[in-house]
Amino acid sequence: MAGCSTYPSIEPHQPVAASSGIISNLMNHDSEQEPEQSGTPEDSQLEAEATPPADEELDDADQAHFADLDQIEPVEEVKEQEEHANEEEHAVTPSEGEQQVMNIAITFDDGPDLKYTPRILDILQEKDVKATFFVVGIQVNKYPDVLKRIEAEGHLIGNHSYNHPNLTKLSSDELTEEIQSTDDKIFAALGHVPTLVRPPYGSVNDEVRQQLQDMGKEVVLWNIDPRDWDGSTVDDMFENIMSNARDGGNILLHSFGGKHIENTVTLLPLIIDELRAQGYSFVTVDEL
């Protein structure tokens, strides 16, 4: 396993092991591509440190870091019959009188930061929801204490590269550096590294998949994209998510990475309440 063999891996949900096939095939239908507060002084101190004054704004470098999210690239299309066959293979028919369990995952890319991620964590804690955070190495390097809070509150952490490049346009050595550097920063903060990787923009091909597999990683994409990175309104995002929600749903949101994340913070409690009212249970992606 290239570059990852010296680290233990993040396994917060040990009783449940997701197969490579299930995780790797979570994608758009037309694309390939956790309310208890701990109450400890440490948690209170961390939250105080992590939450900036109300009038604090992102600096120019932070604002520009993921500006290219506004030009997010489409991922490869997947044949409809392949998705249909996969859905049939994993379909579970409940017995008569038995209520079907519907699981859905909320995921956040591009953090951590000090402006939005702590507010998102506050909402998740209040609503007793566990989520998955795919973090960027450069942000982990800036805000390791926020990463520690993410894990301390029971959320799952994944690798989202160091500089947020299109992995399909990198050399093998450059790809290794992107993933390894992020693992290094996560290990420095947490003492272990993730096994899940979400490629930036969802851009992945057979070569990238194989190299990540050789590094002991599994690719996780998504199948519900309300386009919070693109400035979609709260109402439009709400309708998008509710229209596409299903058992096994994997919702793509962001906790940093653009000027539109304020809408994401507003949206989050609304979709949690409505999805829960419709019978959904919130899980991390390794539990789907």
BELUR-V72361 format. One record per residue. N is the residue number from 1. RES is the residue in one small letter. PHI is phi in whole degrees, -180 to 180 (999 if undefined). PSI is psi in radians with two decimals (NA if undefined). OMEGA is omega in whole degrees, 0 to 359 (999 if undefined). Layout:
BEGIN
N&RES&PHI&PSI&OMEGA / N&RES&PHI&PSI&OMEGA
END
This chain:
BEGIN
1&m&999&1.96&188 / 2&a&-71&2.11&170 / 3&g&74&0.02&184 / 4&c&-127&-0.05&190 / 5&s&-71&-0.34&182 / 6&t&-84&-0.11&185 / 7&y&-110&2.43&166 / 8&p&-71&2.70&183 / 9&s&-101&2.72&178 / 10&i&-72&2.09&178 / 11&e&-138&1.15&184 / 12&p&-71&-0.27&182 / 13&h&-120&1.06&187 / 14&q&-55&-0.63&182 / 15&p&-67&-0.31&184 / 16&v&-117&2.21&178 / 17&a&-122&2.05&180 / 18&a&-83&2.41&179 / 19&s&-74&2.67&179 / 20&s&-60&-0.65&183 / 21&g&-65&-0.74&182 / 22&i&-67&-0.85&183 / 23&i&-67&-0.78&185 / 24&s&-67&-0.36&183 / 25&n&-101&0.19&173 / 26&l&-77&1.88&183 / 27&m&-157&2.97&178 / 28&n&-58&2.61&178 / 29&h&-65&-0.29&177 / 30&d&-124&0.40&181 / 31&s&-146&2.68&166 / 32&e&-98&-2.53&169 / 33&q&124&NA&999 / 34&e&999&NA&999 / 35&p&999&0.83&192 / 36&e&-96&2.25&172 / 37&q&-87&2.56&182 / 38&s&-69&-0.55&178 / 39&g&75&0.09&181 / 40&t&-81&2.64&178 / 41&p&-57&-0.60&182 / 42&e&-63&-0.76&180 / 43&d&-63&-0.75&181 / 44&s&-63&-0.73&180 / 45&q&-65&-0.75&181 / 46&l&-62&-0.79&181 / 47&e&-63&-0.69&179 / 48&a&-64&-0.70&180 / 49&e&-70&-0.62&188 / 50&a&-80&-0.40&185 / 51&t&-96&2.04&183 / 52&p&-78&2.94&173 / 53&p&-58&2.68&186 / 54&a&-59&-0.51&184 / 55&d&-95&0.14&180 / 56&e&-74&2.29&179 / 57&e&-112&2.77&175 / 58&l&-69&2.48&176 / 59&d&-75&2.96&186 / 60&d&-58&-0.69&181 / 61&a&-64&-0.72&179 / 62&d&-66&-0.74&181 / 63&q&-62&-0.63&184 / 64&a&-85&-0.24&191 / 65&h&-58&-0.77&179 / 66&f&-117&0.62&180 / 67&a&-59&-0.46&182 / 68&d&-72&-0.08&173 / 69&l&-61&-0.47&179 / 70&d&-69&-0.25&175 / 71&q&-120&0.73&183 / 72&i&-57&2.41&184 / 73&e&-90&2.47&176 / 74&p&-69&2.61&177 / 75&v&-97&3.01&183 / 76&e&-62&2.51&178 / 77&e&-76&2.63&179 / 78&v&-117&2.43&181 / 79&k&-62&2.37&183 / 80&e&-60&-0.66&182 / 81&q&-68&-0.48&178 / 82&e&-68&-0.76&178 / 83&e&-66&-0.73&181 / 84&h&-62&-0.73&179 / 85&a&-64&-0.68&180 / 86&n&-66&-0.71&179 / 87&e&-64&-0.69&179 / 88&e&-66&-0.68&182 / 89&e&-62&-0.65&185 / 90&h&-102&0.10&180 / 91&a&-69&2.42&179 / 92&v&-121&2.14&179 / 93&t&-95&2.01&182 / 94&p&-67&2.57&176 / 95&s&-69&2.80&181 / 96&e&-60&2.26&180 / 97&g&85&-0.11&180 / 98&e&-97&2.29&181 / 99&q&-84&2.26&180 / 100&q&-71&2.37&177 / 101&v&-85&2.23&179 / 102&m&-115&2.04&180 / 103&n&-107&2.51&178 / 104&i&-145&2.55&182 / 105&a&-116&2.39&171 / 106&i&-105&2.23&182 / 107&t&-123&2.62&181 / 108&f&-129&2.23&180 / 109&d&-103&2.80&162 / 110&d&83&-0.18&178 / 111&g&-83&-2.91&2 / 112&p&-84&2.90&171 / 113&d&-144&-3.04&181 / 114&l&-104&-0.18&185 / 115&k&-96&-0.85&186 / 116&y&-103&-0.71&185 / 117&t&-58&-0.79&178 / 118&p&-61&-0.62&179 / 119&r&-70&-0.68&176 / 120&i&-63&-0.75&178 / 121&l&-63&-0.66&177 / 122&d&-60&-0.77&180 / 123&i&-65&-0.80&180 / 124&l&-61&-0.70&179 / 125&q&-67&-0.75&179 / 126&e&-64&-0.66&183 / 127&k&-90&-0.04&181 / 128&d&57&0.92&180 / 129&v&-121&2.36&174 / 130&k&-102&2.38&183 / 131&a&-129&-3.12&179 / 132&t&-122&2.29&180 / 133&f&-116&2.04&174 / 134&f&-94&1.90&191 / 135&v&-101&2.65&179 / 136&v&-101&2.35&186 / 137&g&-57&-0.72&182 / 138&i&-64&-0.55&178 / 139&q&-78&-0.64&175 / 140&v&-61&-0.69&179 / 141&n&-61&-0.63&180 / 142&k&-79&-0.66&190 / 143&y&-131&1.04&181 / 144&p&-62&-0.53&180 / 145&d&-68&-0.55&176 / 146&v&-69&-0.68&175 / 147&l&-61&-0.73&178 / 148&k&-62&-0.68&178 / 149&r&-66&-0.71&179 / 150&i&-54&-0.87&181 / 151&e&-70&-0.71&182 / 152&a&-60&-0.49&182 / 153&e&-94&0.19&169 / 154&g&92&0.19&180 / 155&h&-87&2.75&180 / 156&l&-92&2.50&182 / 157&i&-118&2.37&176 / 158&g&-127&2.88&181 / 159&n&-91&2.26&180 / 160&h&-124&0.49&181 / 161&s&80&3.07&182 / 162&y&-94&-0.79&184 / 163&n&-115&0.13&178 / 164&h&64&0.81&177 / 165&p&-91&2.97&170 / 166&n&-77&1.91&186 / 167&l&-64&-0.46&181 / 168&t&-72&-0.24&180 / 169&k&-101&0.12&181 / 170&l&-100&2.72&170 / 171&s&-73&2.92&179 / 172&s&-59&-0.76&180 / 173&d&-66&-0.68&180 / 174&e&-67&-0.70&178 / 175&l&-63&-0.80&178 / 176&t&-57&-0.75&181 / 177&e&-63&-0.71&180 / 178&e&-61&-0.79&182 / 179&i&-76&-0.78&182 / 180&q&-64&-0.73&181 / 181&s&-62&-0.67&177 / 182&t&-69&-0.75&175 / 183&d&-58&-0.70&180 / 184&d&-60&-0.78&181 / 185&k&-68&-0.70&178 / 186&i&-65&-0.75&179 / 187&f&-62&-0.71&179 / 188&a&-61&-0.58&182 / 189&a&-87&-0.66&191 / 190&l&-116&-0.35&181 / 191&g&86&0.14&175 / 192&h&-158&3.00&183 / 193&v&-128&2.79&180 / 194&p&-80&2.76&173 / 195&t&-101&-0.22&182 / 196&l&-98&2.45&177 / 197&v&-129&2.33&169 / 198&r&-111&2.00&179 / 199&p&-66&2.33&176 / 200&p&-54&2.45&182 / 201&y&65&0.04&186 / 202&g&71&0.25&183 / 203&s&-80&2.01&182 / 204&v&-152&2.57&174 / 205&n&-136&-3.09&184 / 206&d&-62&-0.67&181 / 207&e&-66&-0.76&179 / 208&v&-66&-0.77&178 / 209&r&-57&-0.80&182 / 210&q&-65&-0.75&180 / 211&q&-65&-0.71&178 / 212&l&-65&-0.68&177 / 213&q&-62&-0.72&178 / 214&d&-64&-0.44&177 / 215&m&-88&0.05&179 / 216&g&82&0.43&183 / 217&k&-112&2.68&173 / 218&e&-118&2.40&181 / 219&v&-84&2.32&176 / 220&v&-125&2.12&175 / 221&l&-105&-2.30&181 / 222&w&-161&2.92&174 / 223&n&-134&0.06&174 / 224&i&-134&2.02&183 / 225&d&-125&1.71&179 / 226&p&-78&0.05&175 / 227&r&60&0.85&176 / 228&d&-67&-0.45&179 / 229&w&-70&-0.31&186 / 230&d&-103&0.16&177 / 231&g&84&0.32&178 / 232&s&-60&2.53&179 / 233&t&-71&2.83&178 / 234&v&-60&-0.75&180 / 235&d&-63&-0.76&180 / 236&d&-66&-0.70&180 / 237&m&-67&-0.70&179 / 238&f&-60&-0.83&180 / 239&e&-63&-0.73&178 / 240&n&-58&-0.86&183 / 241&i&-66&-0.79&183 / 242&m&-69&-0.54&179 / 243&s&-72&-0.52&184 / 244&n&-105&-0.04&182 / 245&a&-62&2.42&177 / 246&r&-162&2.87&176 / 247&d&-59&2.26&184 / 248&g&89&0.12&180 / 249&g&-66&2.50&182 / 250&n&-131&1.79&188 / 251&i&-90&2.21&178 / 252&l&-91&2.03&172 / 253&l&-131&3.08&181 / 254&h&-132&2.53&176 / 255&s&-109&0.07&178 / 256&f&-174&2.90&171 / 257&g&120&0.03&179 / 258&g&-179&3.05&185 / 259&k&-83&-0.02&185 / 260&h&-103&0.10&188 / 261&i&-71&-0.29&175 / 262&e&-58&-0.65&177 / 263&n&-64&-0.61&178 / 264&t&-64&-0.74&179 / 265&v&-62&-0.69&178 / 266&t&-68&-0.71&183 / 267&l&-67&-0.67&192 / 268&l&-52&-0.93&181 / 269&p&-65&-0.48&180 / 270&l&-68&-0.81&181 / 271&i&-73&-0.56&177 / 272&i&-62&-0.84&182 / 273&d&-64&-0.76&184 / 274&e&-72&-0.75&179 / 275&l&-64&-0.70&178 / 276&r&-65&-0.69&179 / 277&a&-64&-0.49&179 / 278&q&-88&0.04&173 / 279&g&101&0.16&180 / 280&y&-83&2.51&171 / 281&s&-107&2.44&182 / 282&f&-94&2.23&182 / 283&v&-132&2.92&171 / 284&t&-86&2.83&190 / 285&v&-63&-0.45&179 / 286&d&-74&-0.14&180 / 287&e&-102&-0.04&180 / 288&l&-71&NA&999
END
